[in-house]
Amino acid sequence: MPDLMILRMLDVFLHFAVRLSEGLDAPQVWMKQAKHADAVVQWVELHRDQLRSMFQETLSE
């Protein structure tokens, strides 16, 4: 599940990169999203084991 969370953040990151390239958003919007995606990926990596355990416990109930 942590990998899916990271994949989702990368999907959002790419969405805003495309919007920037098409001139739909200002560069500041993309930079904000890039920083947010980085923070989320770092958090998921930091808590990977805990997240995996939590999901396994939830699924086994």
N, CA and C atoms as a LAMMPS dump frame, in Angstrom:
ITEM: TIMESTEP
0
ITEM: NUMBER OF ATOMS
183
ITEM: BOX BOUNDS ff ff ff
-5.0000000000000000e+02 5.0000000000000000e+02
-5.0000000000000000e+02 5.0000000000000000e+02
-5.0000000000000000e+02 5.0000000000000000e+02
ITEM: ATOMS id mol type element x y z
1 1 1 N 0.806 -1.199 0
2 1 2 C 0 0 0
3 1 3 C 0.858 1.275 0
4 2 1 N 1.961 1.307 0.722
5 2 2 C 2.784 2.522 0.66
6 2 3 C 3.226 2.865 -0.767
7 3 1 N 3.51 1.845 -1.567
8 3 2 C 3.901 2.119 -2.954
9 3 3 C 2.766 2.752 -3.744
10 4 1 N 1.543 2.335 -3.467
11 4 2 C 0.394 2.944 -4.146
12 4 3 C 0.194 4.398 -3.721
13 5 1 N 0.474 4.684 -2.471
14 5 2 C 0.376 6.062 -1.988
15 5 3 C 1.404 6.946 -2.704
16 6 1 N 2.593 6.424 -2.866
17 6 2 C 3.649 7.174 -3.571
18 6 3 C 3.286 7.335 -5.039
19 7 1 N 2.79 6.274 -5.649
20 7 2 C 2.38 6.349 -7.048
21 7 3 C 1.314 7.416 -7.243
22 8 1 N 0.373 7.495 -6.329
23 8 2 C -0.681 8.509 -6.414
24 8 3 C -0.097 9.918 -6.341
25 9 1 N 0.86 10.118 -5.453
26 9 2 C 1.481 11.446 -5.34
27 9 3 C 2.243 11.8 -6.616
28 10 1 N 2.898 10.82 -7.215
29 10 2 C 3.612 11.079 -8.471
30 10 3 C 2.628 11.386 -9.598
31 11 1 N 1.467 10.747 -9.569
32 11 2 C 0.422 11.04 -10.543
33 11 3 C -0.047 12.49 -10.408
34 12 1 N -0.27 12.924 -9.186
35 12 2 C -0.673 14.317 -8.937
36 12 3 C 0.43 15.276 -9.394
37 13 1 N 1.672 14.942 -9.075
38 13 2 C 2.824 15.758 -9.486
39 13 3 C 2.844 15.916 -11.007
40 14 1 N 2.672 14.817 -11.734
41 14 2 C 2.687 14.874 -13.195
42 14 3 C 1.491 15.647 -13.74
43 15 1 N 0.357 15.526 -13.094
44 15 2 C -0.824 16.29 -13.499
45 15 3 C -0.519 17.789 -13.496
46 16 1 N 0.096 18.253 -12.42
47 16 2 C 0.405 19.681 -12.334
48 16 3 C 1.56 20.072 -13.248
49 17 1 N 2.464 19.147 -13.53
50 17 2 C 3.54 19.431 -14.496
51 17 3 C 2.948 19.652 -15.891
52 18 1 N 1.974 18.847 -16.248
53 18 2 C 1.305 19.015 -17.547
54 18 3 C 0.543 20.335 -17.578
55 19 1 N -0.164 20.646 -16.501
56 19 2 C -0.889 21.918 -16.447
57 19 3 C 0.065 23.1 -16.609
58 20 1 N 1.246 23 -16.003
59 20 2 C 2.25 24.056 -16.153
60 20 3 C 2.699 24.146 -17.606
61 21 1 N 2.997 23.007 -18.221
62 21 2 C 3.491 23.015 -19.603
63 21 3 C 2.449 23.528 -20.594
64 22 1 N 1.18 23.375 -20.241
65 22 2 C 0.103 23.864 -21.108
66 22 3 C -0.301 25.3 -20.789
67 23 1 N 0.366 25.901 -19.812
68 23 2 C 0.087 27.282 -19.456
69 23 3 C -1.187 27.467 -18.649
70 24 1 N -1.682 26.391 -18.05
71 24 2 C -2.928 26.481 -17.277
72 24 3 C -2.699 26.93 -15.841
73 25 1 N -1.5 26.705 -15.331
74 25 2 C -1.167 27.104 -13.962
75 25 3 C 0.131 27.907 -13.963
76 26 1 N 0.261 28.758 -12.978
77 26 2 C 1.494 29.523 -12.8
78 26 3 C 2.578 28.593 -12.237
79 27 1 N 3.833 28.928 -12.462
80 27 2 C 4.929 28.104 -11.922
81 27 3 C 4.846 27.917 -10.402
82 28 1 N 4.31 28.909 -9.696
83 28 2 C 4.202 28.805 -8.243
84 28 3 C 3.289 27.648 -7.827
85 29 1 N 2.239 27.395 -8.611
86 29 2 C 1.323 26.299 -8.307
87 29 3 C 2.069 24.967 -8.407
88 30 1 N 2.848 24.823 -9.48
89 30 2 C 3.601 23.589 -9.68
90 30 3 C 4.651 23.407 -8.591
91 31 1 N 5.315 24.482 -8.232
92 31 2 C 6.329 24.389 -7.166
93 31 3 C 5.694 23.97 -5.843
94 32 1 N 4.526 24.521 -5.546
95 32 2 C 3.82 24.135 -4.312
96 32 3 C 3.478 22.651 -4.347
97 33 1 N 2.978 22.172 -5.472
98 33 2 C 2.624 20.762 -5.599
99 33 3 C 3.863 19.87 -5.55
100 34 1 N 4.956 20.326 -6.125
101 34 2 C 6.2 19.552 -6.087
102 34 3 C 6.7 19.402 -4.65
103 35 1 N 6.639 20.472 -3.889
104 35 2 C 7.06 20.417 -2.484
105 35 3 C 6.127 19.516 -1.668
106 36 1 N 4.832 19.606 -1.955
107 36 2 C 3.865 18.767 -1.248
108 36 3 C 4.105 17.286 -1.565
109 37 1 N 4.313 16.978 -2.839
110 37 2 C 4.562 15.587 -3.233
111 37 3 C 5.826 15.064 -2.574
112 38 1 N 6.854 15.876 -2.531
113 38 2 C 8.112 15.477 -1.882
114 38 3 C 7.887 15.188 -0.404
115 39 1 N 7.137 16.046 0.263
116 39 2 C 6.878 15.853 1.691
117 39 3 C 6.086 14.568 1.941
118 40 1 N 5.093 14.312 1.104
119 40 2 C 4.284 13.101 1.272
120 40 3 C 5.12 11.853 1.031
121 41 1 N 5.921 11.856 -0.023
122 41 2 C 6.767 10.692 -0.318
123 41 3 C 7.754 10.447 0.828
124 42 1 N 8.349 11.492 1.341
125 42 2 C 9.271 11.329 2.471
126 42 3 C 8.547 10.77 3.695
127 43 1 N 7.335 11.255 3.957
128 43 2 C 6.567 10.771 5.111
129 43 3 C 6.22 9.289 4.946
130 44 1 N 5.772 8.932 3.75
131 44 2 C 5.424 7.526 3.499
132 44 3 C 6.658 6.644 3.678
133 45 1 N 7.793 7.073 3.148
134 45 2 C 9.02 6.288 3.3
135 45 3 C 9.402 6.146 4.773
136 46 1 N 9.252 7.208 5.524
137 46 2 C 9.584 7.19 6.949
138 46 3 C 8.677 6.238 7.727
139 47 1 N 7.426 6.127 7.319
140 47 2 C 6.432 5.327 8.032
141 47 3 C 6.035 4.053 7.274
142 48 1 N 6.836 3.657 6.317
143 48 2 C 6.514 2.52 5.454
144 48 3 C 6.152 1.262 6.252
145 49 1 N 6.98 0.881 7.194
146 49 2 C 6.737 -0.339 7.964
147 49 3 C 5.452 -0.243 8.783
148 50 1 N 5.238 0.912 9.4
149 50 2 C 4.018 1.103 10.19
150 50 3 C 2.77 1.06 9.304
151 51 1 N 2.842 1.669 8.15
152 51 2 C 1.701 1.661 7.23
153 51 3 C 1.399 0.245 6.757
154 52 1 N 2.44 -0.488 6.396
155 52 2 C 2.258 -1.858 5.934
156 52 3 C 1.598 -2.709 7.03
157 53 1 N 2.081 -2.581 8.261
158 53 2 C 1.503 -3.336 9.371
159 53 3 C 0.046 -2.958 9.602
160 54 1 N -0.239 -1.673 9.56
161 54 2 C -1.604 -1.206 9.774
162 54 3 C -2.544 -1.763 8.709
163 55 1 N -2.129 -1.729 7.456
164 55 2 C -2.969 -2.247 6.385
165 55 3 C -3.155 -3.754 6.512
166 56 1 N -2.117 -4.474 6.881
167 56 2 C -2.234 -5.92 7.042
168 56 3 C -3.187 -6.262 8.181
169 57 1 N -3.084 -5.54 9.289
170 57 2 C -3.99 -5.775 10.424
171 57 3 C -5.432 -5.497 10.035
172 58 1 N -5.647 -4.425 9.313
173 58 2 C -6.998 -4.045 8.908
174 58 3 C -7.584 -5.086 7.969
175 59 1 N -6.783 -5.567 7.036
176 59 2 C -7.269 -6.558 6.073
177 59 3 C -7.54 -7.919 6.701
178 60 1 N -6.857 -8.232 7.802
179 60 2 C -7.028 -9.543 8.419
180 60 3 C -8.2 -9.593 9.394
181 61 1 N -8.828 -8.468 9.646
182 61 2 C -9.966 -8.44 10.593
183 61 3 C -11.214 -9.025 9.975
